[in-house]
Amino acid sequence: MTIHDAPGGRFTPQAVVAMAVIALGLIKTADNLGWIEAGSMLRFWPIALVAIGVTLYSRAVDRPARVTGGLLIALGGWMTIGRAFGMQISLFSLWPLALVAMGITMILRAQGAKGLTSEHRISDIAFWSGVKRRVSSPAFRRADLTAIMGGIEVDFRPATTAGGEAVVDLFVVMGGVEITVPPDWAVSNQMMAVMGGVDDRTTGTQTSTNRLVLRGFVLMGGVGVKT
């Protein structure tokens, strides 16, 4: 098994956002050329929520993560149908669903579904909440971290990567993730940030024996990596 063999493959929320940006650019260009009416197409933007939800669900390794993906699918689908049939459904009017998601996640974690921990992989989600984890695996390969209006702290200092490389996939919206790595780990930042950022304060070099690859998307949030 390699670090890329996780559910969902390489199709990540970052890829969905990138395709949405490309689609937006093409639609606006066609509108400027007079080929289409951009407004009539852009009102169906909740389809992007469905796509992100499908991606999160397909990559989920525990029930709380699947619940989050399912709720995004339901929310985006409901809003898309509403626009298709002329019903005005605002995102603000649906904010109580966040309480539903938080309650379901709390129940599942109380039943022992508090994120998957195995020899080589972890998965955590913080939705209006905070998560702290210390990883001590001698063969760490992969982490899936989702922070939506919440925070996640992960300490990799007791861990060692499997084969010299590990991947952390992140999806951060109005939240934050703090990652601590050993001094001899090199960090490769492949994140996409919109009105947010990634702060790398690690001391590892390209000759380090362990490398941590950061992939994913940050919107109005932040990711910090330190030694």
Backbone as JSON, one array per atom type, in Angstrom:
{
  "sequence": "MTIHDAPGGRFTPQAVVAMAVIALGLIKTADNLGWIEAGSMLRFWPIALVAIGVTLYSRAVDRPARVTGGLLIALGGWMTIGRAFGMQISLFSLWPLALVAMGITMILRAQGAKGLTSEHRISDIAFWSGVKRRVSSPAFRRADLTAIMGGIEVDFRPATTAGGEAVVDLFVVMGGVEITVPPDWAVSNQMMAVMGGVDDRTTGTQTSTNRLVLRGFVLMGGVGVKT",
  "N": [[0.85, -1.2, 0.0], [0.56, 2.21, -0.83], [1.1, 5.71, -0.09], [-0.78, 6.96, -1.58], [-2.94, 5.36, -1.85], [-5.33, 5.67, -0.57], [-8.92, 5.91, 0.14], [-10.8, 7.52, -2.42], [-8.66, 8.35, -3.91], [-6.67, 10.5, -5.91], [-8.44, 12.54, -6.24], [-9.35, 15.34, -4.79], [-10.75, 17.73, -2.37], [-9.38, 20.09, -2.99], [-8.93, 19.79, -5.75], [-11.56, 19.94, -6.66], [-12.24, 22.6, -5.99], [-10.37, 23.91, -7.61], [-11.3, 23.2, -10.17], [-13.78, 24.46, -10.05], [-12.98, 27.15, -10.0], [-11.8, 27.32, -12.54], [-14.07, 26.81, -14.11], [-15.6, 29.07, -13.43], [-14.03, 31.12, -14.51], [-14.2, 30.49, -17.27], [-16.96, 30.74, -17.7], [-17.39, 33.47, -17.12], [-15.79, 34.61, -19.11], [-17.12, 33.74, -21.44], [-19.49, 35.12, -21.01], [-18.62, 37.78, -21.22], [-18.05, 37.82, -23.89], [-20.5, 37.71, -24.95], [-21.78, 35.32, -25.41], [-23.19, 33.74, -23.57], [-25.45, 34.05, -20.74], [-24.15, 34.91, -17.84], [-25.15, 35.16, -15.23], [-27.39, 33.47, -15.1], [-26.27, 30.98, -14.99], [-24.43, 31.02, -12.9], [-26.02, 31.11, -10.67], [-26.41, 28.6, -9.89], [-24.4, 27.83, -8.18], [-24.36, 26.25, -5.79], [-23.93, 23.64, -6.6], [-21.25, 23.18, -6.45], [-20.89, 22.75, -3.72], [-22.08, 20.26, -3.49], [-20.28, 18.73, -5.01], [-17.92, 18.99, -3.48], [-18.81, 17.79, -1.13], [-19.27, 15.15, -2.05], [-16.66, 14.43, -2.62], [-15.42, 14.58, -0.06], [-16.93, 12.62, 1.23], [-16.31, 10.32, -0.24], [-13.66, 10.01, 0.41], [-13.69, 9.58, 3.07], [-12.87, 7.98, 6.15], [-14.07, 7.36, 8.48], [-17.12, 7.46, 10.45], [-17.97, 10.12, 11.39], [-16.69, 11.79, 9.47], [-17.94, 10.91, 7.15], [-20.54, 11.73, 7.7], [-20.29, 14.53, 7.64], [-19.57, 14.92, 4.91], [-21.93, 13.88, 3.75], [-23.87, 15.71, 4.7], [-23.04, 18.08, 3.43], [-23.51, 17.33, 0.79], [-26.32, 17.02, 0.88], [-27.09, 19.64, 1.61], [-26.04, 21.23, -0.53], [-27.42, 20.0, -2.65], [-30.12, 20.5, -1.98], [-30.21, 23.33, -2.08], [-29.55, 23.69, -4.77], [-31.7, 22.46, -6.11], [-33.72, 24.14, -5.18], [-33.05, 26.56, -6.49], [-33.37, 25.74, -9.12], [-36.13, 25.4, -9.3], [-37.1, 27.86, -8.7], [-37.29, 28.56, -6.0], [-36.42, 30.51, -3.26], [-33.77, 29.92, -1.35], [-31.79, 30.72, 1.16], [-28.36, 30.59, 2.21], [-27.86, 31.43, 4.8], [-30.26, 30.98, 6.14], [-30.16, 28.3, 6.57], [-28.35, 27.75, 8.54], [-28.84, 26.45, 11.05], [-28.46, 23.77, 10.49], [-25.83, 23.29, 10.94], [-25.72, 22.91, 13.67], [-27.07, 20.51, 13.84], [-25.26, 18.82, 12.5], [-23.06, 19.03, 14.23], [-24.13, 17.88, 16.56], [-24.66, 15.23, 15.71], [-22.07, 14.38, 15.13], [-20.93, 14.5, 17.69], [-22.38, 12.48, 18.96], [-21.59, 10.2, 17.51], [-18.85, 10.15, 18.08], [-18.96, 9.74, 20.78], [-19.75, 7.15, 20.78], [-17.51, 5.88, 20.14], [-16.36, 6.52, 17.71], [-14.19, 8.25, 17.17], [-12.5, 9.42, 15.08], [-10.22, 7.81, 12.9], [-7.53, 5.81, 13.84], [-4.66, 4.23, 12.88], [-1.93, 2.03, 12.09], [-0.69, 3.49, 10.12], [-2.28, 5.66, 9.32], [-4.38, 8.54, 9.88], [-7.47, 10.21, 10.61], [-9.28, 13.15, 11.0], [-11.86, 15.42, 11.99], [-12.94, 18.7, 12.52], [-15.63, 20.44, 13.39], [-16.98, 23.3, 14.16], [-15.61, 22.94, 16.52], [-12.86, 21.6, 18.5], [-9.88, 19.7, 17.96], [-7.32, 17.65, 19.24], [-4.38, 15.85, 18.66], [-1.88, 13.36, 19.15], [0.57, 11.79, 17.39], [2.18, 8.72, 17.2], [3.07, 6.79, 15.52], [5.27, 4.36, 14.05], [5.34, 4.09, 11.37], [4.07, 6.08, 9.78], [1.83, 7.21, 7.25], [-0.32, 8.73, 6.13], [-2.69, 11.43, 6.48], [-5.94, 12.75, 6.89], [-7.37, 15.76, 7.25], [-9.94, 17.84, 8.29], [-11.15, 21.0, 8.82], [-13.68, 22.98, 9.7], [-14.74, 25.97, 10.55], [-13.48, 25.44, 12.93], [-10.8, 23.96, 14.91], [-7.7, 22.14, 14.58], [-5.1, 20.35, 16.1], [-2.11, 18.71, 15.58], [0.44, 16.57, 16.58], [3.35, 15.39, 15.4], [5.8, 14.65, 16.38], [6.62, 12.29, 17.84], [6.54, 10.42, 15.81], [7.43, 8.46, 12.87], [7.95, 8.49, 9.38], [6.61, 6.29, 6.86], [8.64, 4.75, 4.59], [9.93, 7.13, 4.2], [8.33, 9.27, 3.41], [5.3, 11.1, 3.86], [1.82, 12.04, 3.61], [-0.34, 14.77, 4.11], [-3.59, 15.59, 3.76], [-5.58, 18.42, 3.6], [-8.54, 20.24, 4.39], [-9.7, 23.28, 4.88], [-11.86, 25.62, 6.14], [-12.58, 28.72, 7.2], [-11.26, 28.14, 9.56], [-8.62, 26.58, 11.5], [-5.46, 24.86, 11.38], [-2.88, 23.34, 13.14], [0.28, 22.02, 12.91], [2.83, 20.02, 14.23], [6.11, 19.0, 13.74], [8.95, 16.68, 13.76], [12.38, 17.91, 14.16], [13.96, 17.02, 12.02], [12.34, 16.68, 9.81], [11.39, 17.41, 6.53], [9.28, 19.76, 4.91], [6.9, 19.87, 2.35], [5.1, 22.18, 0.75], [2.11, 22.14, -0.83], [-0.26, 23.45, -0.9], [-3.38, 25.15, -1.65], [-4.43, 28.4, -1.2], [-6.97, 30.69, -0.35], [-7.71, 33.85, 0.55], [-6.42, 33.2, 2.88], [-3.76, 31.36, 4.49], [-0.56, 29.58, 4.62], [1.75, 28.86, 7.04], [5.0, 28.1, 7.32], [7.28, 27.06, 9.57], [9.28, 25.25, 9.98], [12.37, 23.37, 10.48], [13.58, 21.54, 8.87], [15.47, 20.24, 6.05], [16.0, 19.8, 2.47], [17.52, 17.57, 2.35], [16.7, 15.99, 4.37], [15.68, 12.97, 6.03], [13.02, 12.34, 6.27], [9.95, 13.32, 4.79], [7.23, 15.54, 4.69], [4.3, 16.0, 3.0], [2.12, 18.55, 2.26], [-1.14, 18.92, 1.22], [-4.06, 20.39, -0.26], [-6.8, 22.66, 0.53], [-7.37, 25.98, 1.58], [-9.6, 28.27, 2.9], [-10.19, 31.43, 3.93], [-8.85, 30.88, 6.31], [-6.22, 29.29, 8.25], [-3.07, 27.52, 8.15], [-0.6, 26.22, 10.13], [2.75, 25.2, 10.42], [5.22, 23.8, 12.37], [8.35, 23.23, 14.11]],
  "CA": [[0.0, 0.0, 0.0], [1.31, 3.45, -0.89], [0.41, 6.81, 0.56], [-1.82, 7.46, -2.44], [-3.94, 4.32, -2.03], [-6.46, 5.92, 0.3], [-10.17, 6.09, -0.56], [-10.94, 8.78, -3.11], [-7.53, 8.55, -4.81], [-6.09, 11.84, -5.99], [-9.5, 13.53, -6.4], [-9.43, 15.97, -3.49], [-11.48, 19.01, -2.36], [-8.57, 21.08, -3.7], [-9.19, 19.64, -7.18], [-12.91, 20.45, -6.9], [-12.18, 24.06, -5.96], [-9.64, 24.35, -8.8], [-12.21, 23.08, -11.32], [-14.79, 25.51, -9.92], [-12.35, 28.4, -10.42], [-11.67, 27.26, -14.0], [-15.41, 26.97, -14.67], [-15.99, 30.46, -13.25], [-13.31, 31.91, -15.51], [-14.76, 30.22, -18.6], [-18.31, 31.32, -17.77], [-17.28, 34.94, -17.21], [-15.25, 34.93, -20.43], [-18.22, 33.57, -22.41], [-20.44, 36.21, -20.78], [-18.05, 39.01, -21.78], [-18.12, 37.72, -25.36], [-21.9, 37.74, -25.34], [-22.25, 33.99, -25.81], [-24.13, 33.22, -22.59], [-25.8, 34.92, -19.63], [-23.42, 34.32, -16.71], [-25.97, 35.12, -14.03], [-28.29, 32.32, -15.1], [-25.51, 29.78, -14.69], [-23.76, 31.13, -11.6], [-26.95, 30.93, -9.56], [-26.36, 27.19, -9.5], [-23.12, 27.6, -7.51], [-24.37, 25.18, -4.77], [-23.44, 22.36, -7.14], [-19.88, 23.02, -5.95], [-21.0, 22.14, -2.39], [-22.34, 18.84, -3.72], [-19.04, 18.11, -5.46], [-17.01, 18.9, -2.33], [-19.37, 16.78, -0.24], [-19.0, 13.83, -2.63], [-15.23, 14.16, -2.46], [-15.17, 14.29, 1.35], [-17.56, 11.34, 1.57], [-15.58, 9.21, -0.88], [-12.35, 9.88, 1.05], [-13.89, 9.42, 4.5], [-12.48, 6.7, 6.73], [-14.84, 7.13, 9.69], [-18.5, 7.93, 10.33], [-18.11, 11.58, 11.45], [-16.29, 12.39, 8.2], [-18.99, 10.61, 6.18], [-21.68, 12.58, 8.02], [-20.0, 15.87, 7.12], [-19.71, 14.86, 3.46], [-23.34, 13.7, 3.42], [-24.6, 16.95, 4.94], [-22.71, 19.01, 2.35], [-24.24, 16.87, -0.4], [-27.73, 17.35, 1.07], [-27.24, 21.1, 1.6], [-25.86, 21.71, -1.89], [-28.51, 19.5, -3.49], [-31.34, 21.22, -1.64], [-30.12, 24.69, -2.62], [-29.57, 23.61, -6.23], [-33.09, 22.2, -6.5], [-34.46, 25.36, -4.92], [-32.79, 27.51, -7.56], [-33.92, 25.21, -10.36], [-37.58, 25.55, -9.29], [-37.45, 29.22, -8.34], [-37.46, 28.76, -4.56], [-35.31, 31.25, -2.69], [-33.26, 29.29, -0.13], [-30.51, 31.35, 1.46], [-27.45, 29.8, 3.03], [-27.99, 31.86, 6.2], [-31.45, 30.37, 6.74], [-29.91, 26.89, 6.83], [-27.25, 27.6, 9.49], [-29.07, 25.47, 12.13], [-27.97, 22.44, 10.13], [-24.52, 23.14, 11.57], [-25.97, 22.34, 14.99], [-27.4, 19.1, 13.6], [-24.01, 18.12, 12.19], [-22.25, 18.97, 15.44], [-24.74, 16.91, 17.45], [-24.44, 13.88, 15.19], [-20.65, 14.07, 15.3], [-20.7, 14.24, 19.11], [-22.95, 11.16, 19.27], [-20.75, 9.17, 16.92], [-17.6, 10.08, 18.81], [-19.26, 9.14, 22.08], [-19.88, 5.72, 20.55], [-16.19, 5.32, 19.82], [-15.95, 6.82, 16.34], [-13.42, 9.49, 17.3], [-11.39, 9.49, 14.13], [-9.51, 6.54, 12.72], [-6.09, 5.75, 14.09], [-4.1, 2.93, 12.55], [-0.47, 2.06, 12.07], [-0.14, 4.39, 9.11], [-3.19, 6.69, 8.83], [-5.33, 9.14, 10.8], [-8.49, 11.07, 10.0], [-9.96, 13.96, 12.01], [-12.69, 16.51, 11.5], [-13.35, 19.66, 13.54], [-16.74, 21.25, 12.88], [-17.35, 24.11, 15.31], [-15.04, 22.24, 17.66], [-11.4, 21.49, 18.45], [-9.33, 18.34, 18.05], [-5.89, 17.55, 19.49], [-3.92, 14.47, 18.49], [-0.44, 13.1, 19.17], [0.79, 10.61, 16.56], [3.44, 8.06, 17.55], [3.24, 5.63, 14.63], [6.6, 4.2, 13.46], [5.21, 3.94, 9.92], [2.98, 6.97, 9.39], [1.74, 7.45, 5.81], [-1.36, 9.6, 5.59], [-3.68, 12.04, 7.36], [-6.99, 13.56, 6.28], [-7.8, 16.7, 8.28], [-10.96, 18.78, 7.85], [-11.48, 21.97, 9.86], [-14.69, 23.94, 9.24], [-15.03, 26.82, 11.7], [-12.93, 24.74, 14.08], [-9.34, 23.87, 14.92], [-7.07, 20.84, 14.76], [-3.67, 20.36, 16.43], [-1.53, 17.38, 15.43], [1.86, 16.52, 16.95], [4.01, 14.24, 14.77], [7.18, 14.52, 16.87], [7.02, 10.91, 18.18], [6.29, 9.53, 14.68], [8.37, 8.29, 11.76], [7.21, 8.22, 8.16], [6.84, 5.01, 6.18], [9.31, 4.96, 3.31], [10.55, 8.45, 4.11], [7.41, 10.32, 2.97], [3.91, 11.0, 4.29], [0.98, 13.07, 3.02], [-1.46, 15.29, 4.9], [-4.6, 16.29, 2.97], [-6.31, 19.33, 4.46], [-9.63, 21.06, 3.87], [-9.87, 24.23, 5.97], [-12.75, 26.74, 5.82], [-12.8, 29.57, 8.38], [-10.73, 27.4, 10.69], [-7.17, 26.54, 11.56], [-4.78, 23.61, 11.66], [-1.49, 23.5, 13.59], [1.0, 20.76, 12.79], [4.19, 20.04, 14.78], [6.88, 17.88, 13.19], [10.31, 16.6, 14.29], [13.31, 18.85, 13.52], [14.58, 16.49, 10.81], [11.35, 16.47, 8.76], [11.24, 18.47, 5.54], [7.87, 19.99, 4.57], [6.62, 20.31, 0.99], [3.81, 22.86, 0.77], [1.38, 22.11, -2.09], [-1.59, 23.93, -0.55], [-4.0, 26.28, -2.33], [-5.03, 29.25, -0.17], [-7.76, 31.84, -0.8], [-7.94, 34.68, 1.74], [-5.86, 32.46, 3.99], [-2.34, 31.14, 4.26], [0.17, 28.48, 5.25], [2.96, 29.39, 7.67], [5.94, 27.0, 7.54], [8.4, 27.46, 10.42], [10.05, 24.05, 10.28], [13.82, 23.51, 10.3], [14.08, 20.48, 8.01], [16.03, 20.61, 4.75], [15.71, 18.86, 1.4], [18.3, 16.34, 2.56], [16.13, 15.28, 5.52], [15.29, 11.59, 5.72], [11.57, 12.26, 6.25], [9.32, 14.46, 4.11], [5.8, 15.64, 4.88], [3.68, 16.73, 1.9], [0.85, 19.17, 2.61], [-1.99, 19.17, 0.07], [-5.41, 20.74, 0.11], [-7.39, 23.96, 0.25], [-7.64, 26.83, 2.75], [-10.42, 29.44, 2.6], [-10.39, 32.29, 5.12], [-8.33, 30.15, 7.45], [-4.77, 29.22, 8.27], [-2.38, 26.29, 8.51], [0.73, 26.49, 10.65], [3.61, 24.03, 10.59], [6.37, 24.21, 13.17], [9.2, 22.18, 14.68]],
  "C": [[0.87, 1.24, 0.0], [0.5, 4.55, -0.25], [-0.7, 7.35, -0.29], [-2.95, 6.46, -2.6], [-5.17, 4.53, -1.18], [-7.73, 6.07, -0.51], [-10.24, 7.45, -1.22], [-9.78, 9.11, -4.02], [-7.01, 9.97, -4.76], [-7.16, 12.92, -6.14], [-9.82, 14.13, -5.04], [-10.33, 17.2, -3.54], [-10.71, 20.12, -3.07], [-8.83, 21.02, -5.2], [-10.57, 20.16, -7.53], [-12.91, 21.97, -6.96], [-11.46, 24.58, -7.21], [-10.53, 24.27, -10.04], [-13.32, 24.13, -11.27], [-14.24, 26.86, -10.37], [-12.2, 28.45, -11.94], [-13.03, 27.48, -14.66], [-15.89, 28.41, -14.57], [-15.32, 31.35, -14.29], [-13.87, 31.73, -16.91], [-16.14, 30.84, -18.77], [-18.25, 32.83, -17.92], [-16.72, 35.37, -18.56], [-16.34, 34.83, -21.49], [-19.26, 34.67, -22.26], [-19.92, 37.51, -21.39], [-18.1, 39.02, -23.3], [-19.54, 37.7, -25.87], [-22.48, 36.39, -25.75], [-23.32, 33.45, -24.87], [-24.46, 34.31, -21.57], [-25.2, 34.31, -18.36], [-24.3, 34.17, -15.48], [-26.86, 33.9, -13.95], [-27.58, 31.02, -14.76], [-24.9, 29.83, -13.29], [-24.72, 30.98, -10.42], [-27.01, 29.48, -9.08], [-25.03, 26.84, -8.82], [-23.18, 26.52, -6.43], [-23.96, 23.8, -5.29], [-22.02, 22.1, -6.66], [-19.89, 22.41, -4.55], [-21.25, 20.64, -2.51], [-21.05, 18.12, -4.1], [-18.04, 17.95, -4.32], [-17.5, 17.84, -1.36], [-19.11, 15.37, -0.73], [-17.54, 13.45, -2.44], [-14.9, 13.8, -1.02], [-15.75, 12.93, 1.74], [-16.76, 10.17, 1.0], [-14.22, 8.97, -0.23], [-12.46, 9.59, 2.54], [-13.47, 8.03, 4.96], [-13.18, 6.45, 8.06], [-16.21, 7.77, 9.53], [-18.66, 9.44, 10.46], [-17.74, 12.27, 10.13], [-17.35, 12.12, 7.13], [-20.24, 11.46, 6.42], [-21.48, 13.98, 7.46], [-20.15, 15.9, 5.6], [-21.17, 14.73, 3.05], [-24.15, 14.96, 3.62], [-24.29, 18.0, 3.87], [-23.43, 18.63, 1.06], [-25.72, 17.27, -0.3], [-27.97, 18.85, 0.98], [-27.11, 21.64, 0.18], [-26.97, 21.26, -2.82], [-29.8, 20.24, -3.25], [-31.33, 22.63, -2.24], [-30.15, 24.7, -4.14], [-30.98, 23.38, -6.74], [-33.95, 23.44, -6.29], [-34.28, 26.4, -6.01], [-33.39, 27.04, -8.88], [-35.43, 25.43, -10.46], [-38.04, 26.91, -8.78], [-37.71, 29.47, -6.87], [-36.22, 29.45, -4.0], [-34.9, 30.63, -1.35], [-31.88, 29.88, 0.13], [-29.67, 30.45, 2.35], [-27.59, 30.15, 4.5], [-29.17, 31.18, 6.88], [-31.23, 28.91, 7.1], [-28.81, 26.68, 7.88], [-27.56, 26.64, 10.63], [-28.64, 24.05, 11.78], [-26.57, 22.2, 10.7], [-24.65, 22.54, 12.96], [-26.31, 20.85, 14.87], [-26.13, 18.29, 13.36], [-23.15, 17.97, 13.43], [-22.8, 17.93, 16.41], [-24.51, 15.48, 17.01], [-22.99, 13.46, 15.39], [-20.33, 13.74, 16.76], [-21.22, 12.86, 19.51], [-22.05, 10.05, 18.75], [-19.43, 9.03, 17.67], [-17.8, 9.47, 20.19], [-19.4, 7.63, 21.97], [-18.56, 5.08, 20.12], [-15.72, 5.59, 18.42], [-15.15, 8.1, 16.3], [-12.22, 9.51, 16.37], [-10.63, 8.19, 14.07], [-8.03, 6.71, 13.04], [-5.62, 4.35, 13.76], [-2.59, 3.07, 12.55], [0.05, 3.15, 11.17], [-1.05, 5.56, 8.74], [-4.08, 7.22, 9.94], [-6.32, 9.97, 10.01], [-9.19, 11.81, 11.12], [-10.75, 15.05, 11.34], [-13.08, 17.39, 12.68], [-14.39, 20.58, 12.94], [-17.32, 22.01, 14.06], [-16.79, 23.48, 16.59], [-13.52, 22.23, 17.53], [-10.96, 20.06, 18.65], [-7.83, 18.44, 18.29], [-5.47, 16.09, 19.38], [-2.4, 14.42, 18.51], [-0.21, 11.77, 18.46], [2.15, 10.02, 16.88], [3.72, 6.85, 16.67], [4.67, 5.56, 14.09], [6.56, 4.09, 11.94], [4.05, 4.8, 9.42], [3.02, 7.26, 7.89], [0.82, 8.61, 5.44], [-2.25, 10.17, 6.68], [-4.67, 12.83, 6.52], [-7.57, 14.45, 7.37], [-8.77, 17.71, 7.68], [-11.33, 19.69, 9.01], [-12.43, 23.01, 9.27], [-15.15, 24.72, 10.47], [-14.6, 26.14, 13.0], [-11.42, 24.67, 13.99], [-8.85, 22.47, 15.18], [-5.6, 21.05, 15.08], [-3.16, 18.92, 16.36], [-0.04, 17.47, 15.71], [2.47, 15.23, 16.38], [5.4, 13.96, 15.34], [7.55, 13.1, 17.29], [6.95, 9.96, 16.99], [7.46, 9.47, 13.71], [7.56, 7.94, 10.52], [7.55, 6.84, 7.6], [7.46, 5.28, 4.82], [9.88, 6.34, 3.13], [9.62, 9.57, 3.69], [6.0, 10.04, 3.48], [3.15, 12.19, 3.71], [-0.11, 13.47, 4.0], [-2.36, 16.07, 3.94], [-5.45, 17.13, 3.9], [-7.43, 20.03, 3.69], [-10.03, 21.99, 5.01], [-10.73, 25.4, 5.49], [-13.05, 27.5, 7.11], [-12.36, 28.85, 9.65], [-9.22, 27.42, 10.68], [-6.64, 25.16, 11.89], [-3.34, 23.92, 12.05], [-0.82, 22.13, 13.61], [2.41, 20.94, 13.34], [4.92, 18.8, 14.3], [8.27, 17.84, 13.85], [11.26, 17.53, 13.54], [13.9, 18.35, 12.21], [13.58, 16.16, 9.71], [11.34, 17.67, 7.82], [9.76, 18.56, 5.15], [7.76, 20.52, 3.15], [5.21, 20.88, 0.96], [3.2, 22.89, -0.62], [-0.05, 22.6, -1.9], [-2.06, 25.04, -1.49], [-4.73, 27.1, -1.28], [-5.75, 30.43, -0.82], [-8.17, 32.62, 0.45], [-7.51, 33.93, 3.0], [-4.39, 32.23, 3.73], [-1.8, 29.94, 5.0], [1.5, 29.03, 5.76], [3.87, 28.22, 8.03], [7.14, 27.52, 8.32], [9.26, 26.26, 10.81], [11.52, 24.27, 9.94], [14.4, 22.44, 9.39], [14.59, 21.01, 6.69], [15.68, 19.54, 3.72], [16.49, 17.56, 1.54], [17.78, 15.53, 3.75], [15.64, 13.9, 5.11], [13.78, 11.41, 5.68], [10.98, 13.52, 5.61], [7.81, 14.39, 4.32], [5.21, 16.54, 3.78], [2.32, 17.25, 2.36], [0.08, 19.48, 1.34], [-3.36, 19.62, 0.56], [-5.75, 22.18, -0.16], [-7.69, 24.69, 1.56], [-8.43, 28.05, 2.29], [-10.67, 30.2, 3.89], [-9.96, 31.57, 6.39], [-6.82, 30.12, 7.4], [-4.26, 27.84, 8.67], [-0.99, 26.68, 8.97], [1.51, 25.21, 10.87], [4.86, 24.5, 11.31], [7.12, 22.99, 13.66], [9.08, 22.19, 16.19]]
}
